[in-house]
Amino acid sequence: MKIAMISEHASPLAAIGGVDAGGQNVHVAALSAALARRGHDVSVYTRRDDPDLPARVKVSEGFEVVHIAAGPAQALSKDLLLPYMGELARGVAADWVHDPPALVHGHFWMSGVAALEAAHGSEAPIAVLQTFHALGTVKRRHQGADDTSPPERAWMEPSVARSVDSILATCSDEVFELRAFGAHGPRISVAPCGVDLGLFDAAGPTETRGRTHRVAAIGRLVPRKGVDAAITALGTLATRGISNIELLIVGGAGSAESLETDPEATRLRALAKELGVGAQVLFRGQLPREDMPALLRSCDAVICAPWYEPFGIVPLEAMACGIPVVASSVGGLIDTVVDGVTGLHIPPRDPVALADALERLLGDPALAAALGTAGRKRAAARYSWDRVAADTERVYRQTISRLATEAQDTVMGQAR
Protein backbone atom coordinates (compact mmCIF):
# COMPACT_ATOMS: atom_id res chain seq x y z
CA MET A 1 0.00 0.00 0.00
CA LYS A 2 1.27 3.48 -0.85
CA ILE A 3 0.95 5.63 2.29
CA ALA A 4 1.48 9.38 2.66
CA MET A 5 2.14 10.93 6.07
CA ILE A 6 2.06 14.69 6.67
CA SER A 7 3.92 16.00 9.70
CA GLU A 8 4.24 19.71 9.08
CA HIS A 9 6.50 20.74 11.97
CA ALA A 10 7.79 17.40 13.31
CA SER A 11 10.24 15.90 10.86
CA PRO A 12 11.33 12.31 11.46
CA LEU A 13 14.88 13.57 10.85
CA ALA A 14 14.87 16.26 13.59
CA ALA A 15 16.93 16.17 16.78
CA ILE A 16 14.70 15.30 19.72
CA GLY A 17 14.37 17.51 22.78
CA GLY A 18 13.92 20.99 21.33
CA VAL A 19 10.87 23.16 21.89
CA ASP A 20 8.95 21.71 18.94
CA ALA A 21 10.78 18.39 18.62
CA GLY A 22 9.66 15.51 20.77
CA GLY A 23 7.30 12.58 20.84
CA GLN A 24 5.60 13.35 17.52
CA ASN A 25 8.91 13.19 15.66
CA VAL A 26 9.67 9.80 17.23
CA HIS A 27 6.14 8.55 16.56
CA VAL A 28 6.12 9.47 12.88
CA ALA A 29 9.60 8.08 12.28
CA ALA A 30 9.07 4.79 14.11
CA LEU A 31 5.56 4.17 12.76
CA SER A 32 6.70 4.87 9.19
CA ALA A 33 9.67 2.53 9.55
CA ALA A 34 7.48 -0.23 11.02
CA LEU A 35 4.90 0.14 8.24
CA ALA A 36 7.71 -0.04 5.68
CA ARG A 37 8.90 -3.29 7.31
CA ARG A 38 5.39 -4.62 6.75
CA GLY A 39 5.85 -4.06 3.01
CA HIS A 40 4.25 -0.64 2.58
CA ASP A 41 5.67 2.34 0.67
CA VAL A 42 5.69 5.32 3.06
CA SER A 43 6.44 8.96 2.21
CA VAL A 44 6.51 11.49 5.06
CA TYR A 45 5.91 15.07 3.92
CA THR A 46 7.25 17.83 6.14
CA ARG A 47 7.94 21.53 5.75
CA ARG A 48 11.38 22.51 4.48
CA ASP A 49 13.02 24.47 7.33
CA ASP A 50 16.55 24.63 5.87
CA PRO A 51 17.45 25.64 2.30
CA ASP A 52 20.18 22.99 2.15
CA LEU A 53 17.89 20.05 2.80
CA PRO A 54 17.57 17.63 -0.14
CA ALA A 55 14.13 17.26 -1.70
CA ARG A 56 13.94 13.60 -0.71
CA VAL A 57 15.78 11.55 1.91
CA LYS A 58 15.61 7.76 1.89
CA VAL A 59 15.51 6.67 5.53
CA SER A 60 15.17 2.94 4.96
CA GLU A 61 13.75 0.55 2.38
CA GLY A 62 10.20 1.74 1.66
CA PHE A 63 10.45 4.87 3.86
CA GLU A 64 11.39 8.36 2.65
CA VAL A 65 11.08 11.93 3.92
CA VAL A 66 9.99 14.58 1.40
CA HIS A 67 10.71 18.25 2.11
CA ILE A 68 8.07 20.65 0.76
CA ALA A 69 8.62 24.39 0.33
CA ALA A 70 5.99 26.07 2.51
CA GLY A 71 6.95 29.43 3.89
CA PRO A 72 10.53 30.53 4.59
CA ALA A 73 13.13 27.78 4.58
CA GLN A 74 14.06 28.31 8.22
CA ALA A 75 13.08 26.99 11.62
CA LEU A 76 9.82 28.52 12.84
CA SER A 77 7.68 27.84 15.88
CA LYS A 78 4.82 25.51 14.98
CA ASP A 79 2.40 28.18 16.20
CA LEU A 80 3.46 30.36 13.25
CA LEU A 81 2.94 27.76 10.51
CA LEU A 82 -0.80 27.92 9.80
CA PRO A 83 -0.48 30.53 6.97
CA TYR A 84 1.72 28.08 5.06
CA MET A 85 -0.54 25.02 5.17
CA GLY A 86 -2.12 25.85 1.80
CA GLU A 87 1.31 25.96 0.21
CA LEU A 88 2.23 22.70 1.93
CA ALA A 89 -0.98 21.06 0.66
CA ARG A 90 -0.33 22.19 -2.91
CA GLY A 91 3.24 20.90 -2.78
CA VAL A 92 2.07 17.53 -1.48
CA ALA A 93 -0.70 17.29 -4.09
CA ALA A 94 1.79 18.12 -6.86
CA ASP A 95 3.97 15.22 -5.73
CA TRP A 96 0.94 12.89 -5.98
CA VAL A 97 -0.05 13.78 -9.55
CA HIS A 98 1.50 10.75 -11.24
CA ASP A 99 1.43 8.28 -8.34
CA PRO A 100 -1.23 9.07 -5.71
CA PRO A 101 -1.27 7.22 -2.38
CA ALA A 102 -4.12 5.06 -1.13
CA LEU A 103 -4.34 7.24 1.96
CA VAL A 104 -2.86 10.24 3.71
CA HIS A 105 -2.32 10.27 7.47
CA GLY A 106 -2.05 13.71 9.06
CA HIS A 107 -0.10 14.24 12.28
CA PHE A 108 -1.11 17.28 14.38
CA TRP A 109 -4.08 19.47 13.53
CA MET A 110 -2.36 21.67 10.96
CA SER A 111 -1.18 18.61 9.07
CA GLY A 112 -4.82 17.54 9.04
CA VAL A 113 -5.75 20.82 7.39
CA ALA A 114 -3.11 20.25 4.71
CA ALA A 115 -4.05 16.57 4.28
CA LEU A 116 -7.72 17.36 3.67
CA GLU A 117 -6.89 20.08 1.15
CA ALA A 118 -4.36 17.90 -0.70
CA ALA A 119 -6.75 14.93 -0.88
CA HIS A 120 -9.65 17.13 -1.96
CA GLY A 121 -7.62 18.37 -4.92
CA SER A 122 -6.70 14.87 -6.10
CA GLU A 123 -8.54 13.17 -8.96
CA ALA A 124 -7.89 9.79 -7.35
CA PRO A 125 -9.82 8.82 -4.19
CA ILE A 126 -7.54 9.23 -1.19
CA ALA A 127 -8.63 8.30 2.34
CA VAL A 128 -7.72 10.88 5.01
CA LEU A 129 -6.80 9.72 8.50
CA GLN A 130 -5.68 11.84 11.42
CA THR A 131 -3.65 11.60 14.63
CA PHE A 132 -3.79 14.83 16.62
CA HIS A 133 -0.98 14.15 19.16
CA ALA A 134 -2.36 17.05 21.23
CA LEU A 135 -5.69 18.86 21.33
CA GLY A 136 -6.12 22.61 21.58
CA THR A 137 -9.05 22.34 23.98
CA VAL A 138 -6.90 20.44 26.47
CA LYS A 139 -3.98 22.80 25.99
CA ARG A 140 -6.16 25.87 26.63
CA ARG A 141 -7.74 24.22 29.66
CA HIS A 142 -4.33 23.81 31.30
CA GLN A 143 -2.37 26.78 29.94
CA GLY A 144 -5.03 29.48 29.66
CA ALA A 145 -3.54 32.74 28.47
CA ASP A 146 -0.13 31.09 28.08
CA ASP A 147 -1.42 29.03 25.16
CA THR A 148 0.35 30.35 22.06
CA SER A 149 -1.73 28.43 19.51
CA PRO A 150 -3.21 30.54 16.71
CA PRO A 151 -6.82 31.53 17.48
CA GLU A 152 -8.03 29.69 14.35
CA ARG A 153 -7.20 26.40 16.07
CA ALA A 154 -10.36 26.72 18.19
CA TRP A 155 -12.58 26.05 15.16
CA MET A 156 -10.26 24.49 12.60
CA GLU A 157 -9.17 21.57 14.78
CA PRO A 158 -12.75 20.39 15.48
CA SER A 159 -13.47 20.84 11.77
CA VAL A 160 -10.61 18.49 10.93
CA ALA A 161 -11.94 15.97 13.47
CA ARG A 162 -15.37 16.03 11.85
CA SER A 163 -14.06 15.96 8.25
CA VAL A 164 -11.46 13.19 8.14
CA ASP A 165 -12.43 9.62 7.31
CA SER A 166 -10.91 8.10 10.46
CA ILE A 167 -9.09 9.29 13.59
CA LEU A 168 -6.38 7.35 15.38
CA ALA A 169 -6.37 8.57 18.98
CA THR A 170 -3.27 7.78 21.01
CA CYS A 171 -5.10 7.06 24.28
CA SER A 172 -8.57 6.41 25.68
CA ASP A 173 -8.75 9.82 27.37
CA GLU A 174 -8.39 11.50 23.97
CA VAL A 175 -11.43 9.64 22.62
CA PHE A 176 -13.72 11.50 25.05
CA GLU A 177 -12.22 14.84 24.03
CA LEU A 178 -12.70 14.02 20.34
CA ARG A 179 -16.32 13.09 20.84
CA ALA A 180 -16.84 16.44 22.54
CA PHE A 181 -15.54 17.99 19.29
CA GLY A 182 -18.37 16.31 17.42
CA ALA A 183 -16.15 13.64 15.87
CA HIS A 184 -18.15 10.56 14.85
CA GLY A 185 -17.47 7.93 17.52
CA PRO A 186 -17.37 4.83 15.26
CA ARG A 187 -14.65 6.49 13.17
CA ILE A 188 -12.31 6.84 16.17
CA SER A 189 -9.84 4.05 16.97
CA VAL A 190 -7.04 3.95 19.55
CA ALA A 191 -3.55 3.31 18.20
CA PRO A 192 -0.98 4.28 20.86
CA CYS A 193 2.61 5.34 20.48
CA GLY A 194 5.22 2.62 20.74
CA VAL A 195 8.76 2.00 21.93
CA ASP A 196 11.88 0.64 20.25
CA LEU A 197 12.36 -2.59 22.22
CA GLY A 198 15.66 -3.28 20.48
CA LEU A 199 17.19 -0.05 21.75
CA PHE A 200 15.38 0.25 25.08
CA ASP A 201 16.06 -2.91 27.08
CA ALA A 202 16.64 -3.85 30.71
CA ALA A 203 19.97 -5.47 29.80
CA GLY A 204 22.97 -3.42 28.78
CA PRO A 205 25.45 -0.79 29.94
CA THR A 206 24.51 1.52 32.81
CA GLU A 207 25.76 5.01 33.56
CA THR A 208 27.64 5.57 36.79
CA ARG A 209 25.68 7.49 39.42
CA GLY A 210 27.03 10.49 41.29
CA ARG A 211 25.01 9.72 44.43
CA THR A 212 23.41 6.73 46.13
CA HIS A 213 20.09 7.29 44.37
CA ARG A 214 19.25 8.74 40.97
CA VAL A 215 15.97 9.82 39.37
CA ALA A 216 15.39 11.55 36.06
CA ALA A 217 12.91 13.91 34.40
CA ILE A 218 13.17 13.66 30.61
CA GLY A 219 11.56 15.76 27.89
CA ARG A 220 11.23 19.22 26.45
CA LEU A 221 12.00 22.05 28.84
CA VAL A 222 8.59 23.69 28.90
CA PRO A 223 6.55 24.50 32.03
CA ARG A 224 3.74 22.01 31.34
CA LYS A 225 6.18 19.10 31.71
CA GLY A 226 6.21 19.70 35.47
CA VAL A 227 9.97 19.55 36.00
CA ASP A 228 9.56 22.16 38.74
CA ALA A 229 7.44 19.62 40.66
CA ALA A 230 10.36 17.17 40.52
CA ILE A 231 12.74 19.79 41.90
CA THR A 232 10.28 20.78 44.62
CA ALA A 233 9.84 17.11 45.55
CA LEU A 234 13.63 16.84 45.84
CA GLY A 235 13.53 19.75 48.28
CA THR A 236 10.77 18.03 50.27
CA LEU A 237 12.82 14.83 50.47
CA ALA A 238 15.78 16.84 51.73
CA THR A 239 13.66 18.15 54.63
CA ARG A 240 12.89 14.52 55.46
CA GLY A 241 16.59 13.68 55.65
CA ILE A 242 16.80 12.08 52.20
CA SER A 243 19.47 14.03 50.37
CA ASN A 244 21.65 11.27 48.85
CA ILE A 245 19.73 11.54 45.60
CA GLU A 246 20.46 13.27 42.31
CA LEU A 247 17.91 14.48 39.77
CA LEU A 248 18.88 14.43 36.10
CA ILE A 249 16.99 16.84 33.86
CA VAL A 250 17.36 15.64 30.28
CA GLY A 251 16.13 17.69 27.33
CA GLY A 252 16.13 21.22 26.04
CA ALA A 253 17.25 22.91 22.88
CA GLY A 254 20.87 21.82 22.75
CA SER A 255 23.74 20.74 24.96
CA ALA A 256 23.99 21.25 28.71
CA GLU A 257 26.20 24.28 28.06
CA SER A 258 23.62 25.89 25.78
CA LEU A 259 21.04 25.71 28.59
CA GLU A 260 22.96 28.36 30.53
CA THR A 261 20.84 30.99 28.79
CA ASP A 262 17.62 29.00 28.39
CA PRO A 263 14.77 30.80 30.23
CA GLU A 264 13.11 27.64 31.55
CA ALA A 265 16.42 26.13 32.63
CA THR A 266 17.26 29.41 34.38
CA ARG A 267 13.93 29.32 36.22
CA LEU A 268 14.45 25.73 37.28
CA ARG A 269 18.02 26.38 38.47
CA ALA A 270 16.80 29.30 40.57
CA LEU A 271 14.12 27.09 42.13
CA ALA A 272 16.65 24.37 42.95
CA LYS A 273 18.99 26.92 44.54
CA GLU A 274 16.14 28.44 46.54
CA LEU A 275 15.22 25.00 47.91
CA GLY A 276 18.83 24.18 48.74
CA VAL A 277 19.13 21.30 46.26
CA GLY A 278 21.07 23.04 43.49
CA ALA A 279 24.00 20.64 43.80
CA GLN A 280 21.64 17.66 43.40
CA VAL A 281 20.07 18.83 40.13
CA LEU A 282 22.05 18.09 36.97
CA PHE A 283 21.06 19.51 33.56
CA ARG A 284 22.19 17.18 30.79
CA GLY A 285 20.64 18.92 27.78
CA GLN A 286 19.82 16.93 24.66
CA LEU A 287 21.31 13.46 24.50
CA PRO A 288 21.53 11.13 21.48
CA ARG A 289 18.81 8.49 21.65
CA GLU A 290 21.39 5.75 21.68
CA ASP A 291 22.70 7.13 25.01
CA MET A 292 19.30 7.13 26.69
CA PRO A 293 19.00 3.43 27.64
CA ALA A 294 22.20 3.50 29.72
CA LEU A 295 20.97 6.63 31.48
CA LEU A 296 17.54 5.13 32.14
CA ARG A 297 19.01 1.91 33.51
CA SER A 298 21.03 3.94 36.02
CA CYS A 299 17.87 5.38 37.62
CA ASP A 300 15.85 4.20 40.59
CA ALA A 301 12.80 5.82 38.98
CA VAL A 302 11.80 8.08 36.10
CA ILE A 303 9.54 11.05 36.86
CA CYS A 304 6.84 12.04 34.37
CA ALA A 305 4.89 14.78 36.14
CA PRO A 306 3.25 16.93 33.43
CA TRP A 307 0.11 19.01 33.94
CA TYR A 308 -1.31 17.15 30.94
CA GLU A 309 0.17 14.72 28.43
CA PRO A 310 -1.45 13.59 25.17
CA PHE A 311 0.53 10.37 25.33
CA GLY A 312 4.15 10.43 26.54
CA ILE A 313 6.86 8.20 25.07
CA VAL A 314 9.34 8.60 27.94
CA PRO A 315 7.35 6.35 30.33
CA LEU A 316 7.39 3.57 27.74
CA GLU A 317 11.15 3.91 27.26
CA ALA A 318 11.68 3.71 31.03
CA MET A 319 9.35 0.71 31.34
CA ALA A 320 11.14 -1.05 28.47
CA CYS A 321 14.38 -0.61 30.44
CA GLY A 322 12.78 -2.12 33.54
CA ILE A 323 12.60 1.16 35.47
CA PRO A 324 9.50 2.13 37.49
CA VAL A 325 7.72 5.34 36.54
CA VAL A 326 6.14 7.95 38.80
CA ALA A 327 3.54 9.56 36.57
CA SER A 328 0.85 12.20 36.75
CA SER A 329 -2.53 10.55 36.32
CA VAL A 330 -3.36 12.49 33.15
CA GLY A 331 -3.96 11.75 29.47
CA GLY A 332 -2.00 8.90 27.96
CA LEU A 333 -0.10 8.22 31.19
CA ILE A 334 -3.29 6.73 32.63
CA ASP A 335 -3.14 4.05 29.91
CA THR A 336 0.58 3.29 29.79
CA VAL A 337 1.54 3.39 33.48
CA VAL A 338 -0.58 0.98 35.54
CA ASP A 339 -0.74 2.31 39.10
CA GLY A 340 0.79 -0.14 41.55
CA VAL A 341 1.81 -2.51 38.73
CA THR A 342 4.34 -0.74 36.47
CA GLY A 343 4.67 2.49 38.43
CA LEU A 344 2.87 4.90 40.71
CA HIS A 345 0.29 7.53 39.80
CA ILE A 346 0.20 10.93 41.46
CA PRO A 347 -2.08 13.96 40.98
CA PRO A 348 -0.65 16.58 38.60
CA ARG A 349 1.03 19.63 40.17
CA ASP A 350 1.43 17.85 43.51
CA PRO A 351 5.12 17.87 44.56
CA VAL A 352 4.31 16.39 47.99
CA ALA A 353 2.61 13.37 46.41
CA LEU A 354 5.62 13.05 44.10
CA ALA A 355 7.99 13.15 47.09
CA ASP A 356 5.88 10.51 48.85
CA ALA A 357 6.02 8.22 45.80
CA LEU A 358 9.78 8.61 45.43
CA GLU A 359 10.34 7.98 49.14
CA ARG A 360 8.26 4.81 48.86
CA LEU A 361 10.26 3.51 45.90
CA LEU A 362 13.67 4.43 47.29
CA GLY A 363 12.79 2.80 50.61
CA ASP A 364 11.49 -0.43 49.07
CA PRO A 365 13.89 -1.79 46.43
CA ALA A 366 11.83 -4.99 46.10
CA LEU A 367 8.75 -2.97 45.13
CA ALA A 368 10.76 -0.88 42.66
CA ALA A 369 12.19 -4.03 41.06
CA ALA A 370 8.75 -5.64 40.78
CA LEU A 371 7.29 -2.53 39.14
CA GLY A 372 10.23 -2.39 36.73
CA THR A 373 9.86 -6.05 35.73
CA ALA A 374 6.13 -5.63 35.14
CA GLY A 375 6.80 -2.48 33.12
CA ARG A 376 9.18 -4.30 30.80
CA LYS A 377 6.61 -7.05 30.23
CA ARG A 378 3.85 -4.53 29.51
CA ALA A 379 6.00 -2.54 27.08
CA ALA A 380 6.93 -5.72 25.20
CA ALA A 381 3.37 -7.07 25.09
CA ARG A 382 1.48 -3.93 24.10
CA TYR A 383 3.77 -1.20 22.83
CA SER A 384 6.23 -2.61 20.30
CA TRP A 385 6.23 -0.52 17.14
CA ASP A 386 5.48 -3.63 15.10
CA ARG A 387 2.26 -4.15 17.05
CA VAL A 388 1.35 -0.46 16.80
CA ALA A 389 1.98 -0.60 13.03
CA ALA A 390 -0.24 -3.68 12.73
CA ASP A 391 -3.02 -1.90 14.65
CA THR A 392 -2.61 1.18 12.46
CA GLU A 393 -2.63 -0.86 9.26
CA ARG A 394 -5.87 -2.51 10.35
CA VAL A 395 -7.51 0.91 10.71
CA TYR A 396 -6.14 1.93 7.31
CA ARG A 397 -7.67 -1.11 5.61
CA GLN A 398 -10.99 -0.80 7.45
CA THR A 399 -11.23 2.85 6.40
CA ILE A 400 -10.46 2.17 2.75
CA SER A 401 -12.94 -0.73 2.71
CA ARG A 402 -15.66 1.39 4.32
CA LEU A 403 -15.15 4.23 1.84
CA ALA A 404 -15.29 1.81 -1.09
CA THR A 405 -18.57 0.40 0.21
CA GLU A 406 -20.01 3.87 0.72
CA ALA A 407 -18.98 4.88 -2.81
CA GLN A 408 -20.59 1.75 -4.25
CA ASP A 409 -23.79 2.37 -2.29
CA THR A 410 -23.89 5.93 -3.63
CA VAL A 411 -23.51 4.73 -7.23
CA MET A 412 -26.24 2.11 -6.78
CA GLY A 413 -28.51 4.67 -5.16
CA GLN A 414 -28.02 7.04 -8.09
CA ALA A 415 -28.71 4.20 -10.54
CA ARG A 416 -32.02 3.48 -8.85
N, C-alpha and C positions, 0 to 999 in steps of 0.2 A: 504494500500500500504506500502511495506517495503522500507524505504528511508534511504540512507546513506548520511551523510554530512562529508566533510573533511575540517577541519580548522586547518592547521598545526601549527600555532603559537598562535592563538587566541582561547583559551579554553573557553567554556561557564562557567567554574567554576572559572575563574581567577578574581582577584580583579581589578576593573576598575580604570584607571587613571595613570597607569604606562606608560613607554615609548612605549611598544608594546601592551598595553591593553587598549582598548577603544571601539569605536562604533562597530567594528566587533564582539567582544565578546558578546556585548548586542544583536546584530542582530542575531547571530547564536543561542544564548540561547532562545531568545523570539520567533523567527520563529519556532524553533524545538518544543518548548512547545505548540505553537498555532497549528501546524500541528498535534501534538499528540492529542490535544483536538478534532481535526476533525476526529480522529479515525485511524490515521496512526501510524506506528511503526518506530520511528526515532532513529538512532544511529549516534552520532557525534564522528568522529575519530580525535584525536589530538595527537601531539607528547608528549611522556612522558618527563617531565622536572623536575621530582623529583622521586628518587628511591622508596619513600614510598607511592606513589600513588597507589591505587588499580587498577586492570586491568579494571574493569567496575564500573561505578557509576550510579545508578538509580536516575535520577533527579525528574521525575514524571512518572505517568502511561503512558507508551508508549514512553518514552524519556530517553535515556541513553547516557553517555559519555564513550568512549572506549579509553584508553591510549595505544599508540603503541610505542614500543621501536624503536627509529630512531635517532641515534647519542647519545651523552652522556646524561644521565638522570639529566640534570641541565638546569637552565634558560640560554638561549642564545638569542642574538639579532636575529630578524627574518632575517636580511640580511646575517646571517651566516648559514642558514638552508638548502640552496639549495643542498649541497652534500648529505643530508640525505633523500631526497625525494624518491629515489629509495627504500631505506629501509622502509620508511613509506608506499609506495605503496605495497610492498610485504607483509608487516604486515596486511594491510587492506585486500588485496586479500586472504590471508590465513584465515582471519576471515569470509570471504564470502563462503568458499568452500562448506559447507553443507547447507547454507541458503542465497543465493545471493539476493541482493536488486533489486527492479525494476529499480532504478536509483541511481546515485551518483551525489551530488551537491557540487562542489568545491567552497571554499571561499578563495579569494586571489589567485594570479597567481601561486604560488608554489603549492598550494593545487590542482589547475587545472592540473598541471604536474603530480602529484601523482594520481589524479582521472583518468586521461586518461590511465596511465600505469596500474593501478589496473583493470580497466574495460577491457582493451585490453587483459589482461591475464586470464580473466574469460571465462569459457565455456558457461555460460548463457549470453544472450544479456542484457546488462546494459546500459541504456541511461546516457549520461554525460552532466550535465548542469553546468553553471559557473556564479558566481557573483565575480567580481574583487575587489570591495570595493575601490580600488585606482588603477590608471594606471601609469606605469613607464614613459610614454611619458609626461604626465602632471607633474609628480614629477620633471623630469629633466628640463622641461621648466621653472619651478619656482625656483628650488633649484640649478640648474647648478652643479658646482663642489662639492657642499655640499651634493649631492645625494649619499647615501651610498649603494644603491642597487647593487647587483652583476652585472657585465657587461653582463652576459648571459641573464638578463631580457630583454634587448633590442630586442632580437630575439625570446626568448622562450615565452614571454607573447603574442605577436601577433600570434605565432604558436598555442598557446592554444585557442585564440579567433577564429582562423580559423578551429580548429579541433573538438571542442565540438559540441554537437548536438543542444544546445540552450544556449543563454546567457540571464541572468536576470540583466539588468542594473538598477542601483538605482536611476538614474535621466535622464532627457532628454538630458542634456549636454553630458553625458557619451556616449549616442548613437552615436553622431557625431564622437567622438574620436574612438569608436570601428569600425565604418565604415572606418575610415582612416587606421585602422589596416588591413583592408581587410576582416573583419568579414562579413558574409552574412546577409544583412539587415533584410530579413524576419525571420531570426532565433533569432533576438534580441527583447526582450520584456522589458518593464519597470515595475519593482516591487520594490517600495521604501522600506526604513526602516520604522519602526513603533514606536509607543510609548505605554507604559503601562498606559492606561487611568484609571485603578483602583488605581494605585499608584500616578500618576501625575494628580492632580485635583485642580480646583480653590478653592474649599472648604477645610478647614482643618487648623491645627496649623500653625503659622507664627513665624519665628525667630524675636527676638527683634533687631532693628537697633541700631547702635552706633552713627549715625548722621541723619540729617533730610532726606537725600536721600541716596539710596543704589543702586548700579549696580553691576553686576557680570560677570566675564569671566570664563568659565568653560571648562575644557578639559586637555589634556596632555600638559605638559610644554615643548613644542618644539617651535622653532622660527616661523615655518610656521603658527602657530595658531594666531599670531598677537596680543599677549597679550601686547607687547610693544606699539602698537598703542593705546590700551585702557589707558595705563598709560600716554602716551603723550597727549591724549585727556583730561585726568584729569588735566594735567598741563595747557593746553590751557584754560579749564574752570576756573581754578584758576585765570589766568590773566584777565578773564572777570568778576571777582568778585563772581564766583560760587565755593565756597570751602566747603560748608556744605554737602559734598557728600563723601561716602566711596565706594571703589572698592574692592570687594572680588575676589580673584584669587583662584579658586578651582581646584585641580588636582595636579599631580606630583606623584613621586614614593614613597609614604609613607605619614606619618603624617606631620603636619606643622613643628614640631621640626626637622624632618629628612631633610627638605628642606634647612636647614641652610647651608649645604654643596653642594647643588644641583647647578651645573654651570648655568643653565638657570634662576633659582630663584635668584641666586647671581647677574646675569646681570640685571634682572628686578628690584631688590631692588636698585641697583646702579643708574639705570635710574630714579626711583621714587625719590630718594634722590637728584639727580642732578636737577630735576625739582621742588623740594620743596614740593612734595606731599607724602613723605615717610610715614607720619603719617596717611594718608588717604588710603593707600594700605595695605590690610590684606591678608596674605597667609594662606589658610585653609588646604592645603594638600588634601589627599584623604579623602572623606567622604563616609560612607555607603549610598547605594542608597536610603534606606528608610529615610535618613535625608535630601535628596535633595529637596523634594517638599516644606517643610517648609522654606528652604533657598530661593528657587525660589519665593515663595509667598511673601517674605519680600522685594523683589526688585522692583524698579520702572521700570527697563529694564534689559534685558540680552544682553550682547555684544558678538557677534560671528563675529570676524573680521579676519578670516584667509586669507592668500595669495591665497589659493585654498582649496577646500573642496569637496571630492567625494560625500558626502551626508551631514552628520552632524545630530546627534540625539539630541544634546542639544537644538537647536531651537524648536524642536517638544515638548520636555519636558517643556520648558518655555511656549510655546503656550498652552499646555494642562493645565497648571496652571494659565492661563489667564494673562500672562505677555508679554508685547510687546518685540519684538526682533529687535535689530539694527544689521544688517547682511551685510557682504561683498556680493556684487552681483557676486558670483562665484559658479560654480558647482551646487551641489544639493540645495544650499541655494536659488537659483533663483526659484526653484520649490516650496519649502516648505514655505518660507516667501514671502507673497504677498505685494509688496511695497505699502504703503499707506493704506493697509487693515488689515494686521496682524502684521506689523512692518515697518521698514524703511530700504531701501537698501542704501549702501554707496559704493564707489569704494574701492577696496582693497588697503592697505598700504596708507591710507589717514586719518591721525589722525585729521586733521581739519574738514573734513566732518563728522567724528565720533563725534567730539565735538559739531558740529552744530546739529546733530541728537539728541544727548543727551540733549542739551539745549532746543530744541524744545519740547521733551517729558516731561522734568522736569517742563517746563514753561506752559504746557497745560495738566493738569491732565485729562480733559475730553477726549482729543485725545488719551492719553495713555490707558485710560479705554476702549475706543471703540476698539482700536487695540487689546487689551488683550481679550476682549469678542469675537471678530471675530476670533482670534487665537485659542481659545478653541473650537469654533464651527468647524473650519477647521480641527483641529487635530482629533476631534471625528468623523467627516464625512469621512475623507480620510485616516487617518493614524493609526487606531486601528490595533493591531497585528492580530486580527481575520480577518480583511479585507485583510491585506497583505498576510496572509497565504492562504486565498481563491484565491487571484490573483496568488500566486505562484503555488498552486495546479493546477489551470487551465493550466498554462504553462507546468507543469509536464505531465498532461494528454494529452495535445496537442502534446507534443514532443513524448511521447510513441506511440500515435496513428499514427503520421506521420512516425515514424521509422518502425512500423509494416506494414504500407501501402507500404513503399519503399522496405521492405524485400519481401513482397508478389509480388510486381511488378518485382523484380529481379528474383524470382523463376519462374514466368510466362514467363519472357523474355528468360530465359535459356531453359525452356520447349519448347518454339517455335523454 
